[in-house]
Amino acid sequence: MSLYELIAGTPSVDDYRRLRLVSGLSEKTQSAAEAGLPNTWFAVTIRHGGDTVGMGRVIGDGGTAFQIVDIAVEPAHQGRGLGKKIVAALVDHLRAHAPASAYVSLIADGDAKRIYAKYGFEPVMPASIGMALRID
């Protein structure tokens, strides 16, 4: 990762919205990003040549429940282990700072479940099922 720098901190609204779009995640409005990003519990970005090319965040109540969200890497920089570096940094921070008994969840899209499994995440089916509601 010598050409890449992992930095603790929330991405800017512009970088956040751009990275979500180019990596195939759903679009977020400017106002949604402006309202949500300050509530990040912990985040990292990956910089390359002065540009933000990757990100990941942890959101939650700071005690009982946390969720890993917004793992995104620009397509031109994918396949270099950057997503794994992001997840590792988030999980390491959770293990060091989240209280005992905290519940950490995430939604794994496609083959990403293999990456998350390496960090201790397990499917919760059939006891539980992830559900979502999108506000349009």
C-alpha positions in Angstrom: 0.0 0.0 0.0 3.0 2.2 -0.4 1.4 4.5 -2.9 -1.7 4.7 -0.8 -2.3 6.3 2.6 -5.0 5.2 5.0 -6.2 8.1 7.1 -8.6 8.1 10.0 -11.4 10.6 9.3 -14.7 11.0 7.6 -14.6 11.8 3.9 -15.8 15.1 2.6 -19.4 15.3 1.3 -18.2 15.6 -2.3 -15.8 12.6 -1.9 -18.4 10.6 -0.2 -21.1 11.1 -2.8 -18.6 10.6 -5.7 -17.1 7.4 -4.2 -20.6 5.9 -3.6 -21.5 6.5 -7.3 -18.4 5.3 -9.0 -18.2 2.2 -6.9 -21.8 1.2 -7.6 -23.4 2.1 -4.3 -26.7 4.0 -4.3 -26.7 7.7 -4.7 -27.1 10.0 -1.7 -28.4 13.5 -1.9 -26.2 16.5 -0.9 -28.5 17.2 2.1 -28.5 13.6 3.2 -24.7 13.4 3.2 -24.4 16.8 4.9 -26.7 15.6 7.7 -25.3 12.1 8.0 -21.6 12.3 7.8 -21.1 14.4 11.0 -22.8 11.5 12.9 -20.0 9.0 11.9 -18.7 7.1 14.9 -15.4 6.3 13.1 -14.2 6.4 9.5 -11.2 6.0 7.3 -10.3 7.2 3.8 -7.6 6.1 1.4 -5.7 8.7 -0.4 -3.6 8.3 -3.5 -1.7 11.2 -5.1 -3.7 13.7 -3.0 -7.1 12.2 -4.1 -9.5 10.2 -1.9 -9.9 6.9 -3.7 -11.5 4.8 -0.9 -13.6 5.0 2.3 -15.4 3.2 5.0 -17.5 4.2 8.0 -18.9 2.9 11.2 -22.1 4.4 12.4 -24.0 3.7 15.6 -25.0 4.7 19.1 -21.5 4.5 20.5 -22.4 1.7 23.0 -24.8 -1.0 22.0 -25.1 -1.1 18.3 -22.7 -0.3 15.4 -23.0 -0.8 11.6 -20.2 -0.9 9.1 -21.3 1.1 6.0 -20.0 2.8 2.9 -17.1 0.6 2.0 -16.2 2.0 -1.4 -13.1 2.0 -3.6 -12.8 3.7 -7.0 -12.8 1.1 -9.8 -9.4 2.1 -11.0 -7.9 1.2 -7.6 -9.9 -2.0 -6.9 -8.2 -5.3 -6.8 -5.2 -4.0 -4.7 -6.5 -5.0 -1.3 -7.7 -1.5 -0.4 -11.2 -2.7 0.6 -9.5 -5.2 3.0 -7.4 -2.5 4.5 -10.5 -0.3 5.1 -12.4 -3.2 6.7 -9.4 -4.1 8.9 -9.0 -0.6 10.1 -12.7 -0.3 11.0 -12.8 -3.7 12.8 -9.5 -2.9 14.6 -11.0 0.4 15.9 -14.2 -1.3 16.9 -12.3 -4.0 18.8 -10.2 -1.4 20.6 -13.0 1.2 21.4 -16.5 -0.4 21.3 -17.7 -1.6 24.7 -18.1 -5.3 25.5 -21.5 -6.6 24.3 -21.7 -4.2 21.4 -23.4 -5.6 18.3 -21.7 -4.9 15.0 -23.7 -5.5 11.8 -23.3 -4.9 8.1 -24.9 -5.8 4.8 -22.6 -7.8 2.6 -23.3 -7.4 -1.1 -22.3 -10.3 -3.4 -18.9 -11.7 -2.9 -18.0 -9.1 -0.2 -19.3 -11.7 2.3 -16.0 -13.5 1.9 -14.0 -10.5 2.9 -16.1 -9.8 5.9 -15.9 -13.4 7.0 -12.1 -13.0 7.3 -12.7 -10.4 10.0 -15.2 -12.6 12.0 -18.5 -11.7 10.5 -21.0 -14.5 10.1 -24.4 -14.8 8.4 -27.2 -14.4 10.9 -29.7 -16.5 8.8 -32.0 -18.3 9.5 -32.4 -16.8 13.0 -32.4 -13.3 11.7 -32.8 -11.6 8.3 -31.6 -8.2 7.2 -34.4 -5.9 6.1 -34.4 -2.4 4.6 -36.7 0.5 3.8 -35.5 3.1 1.3 -37.0 6.6 1.5 -37.5 8.0 -1.9 
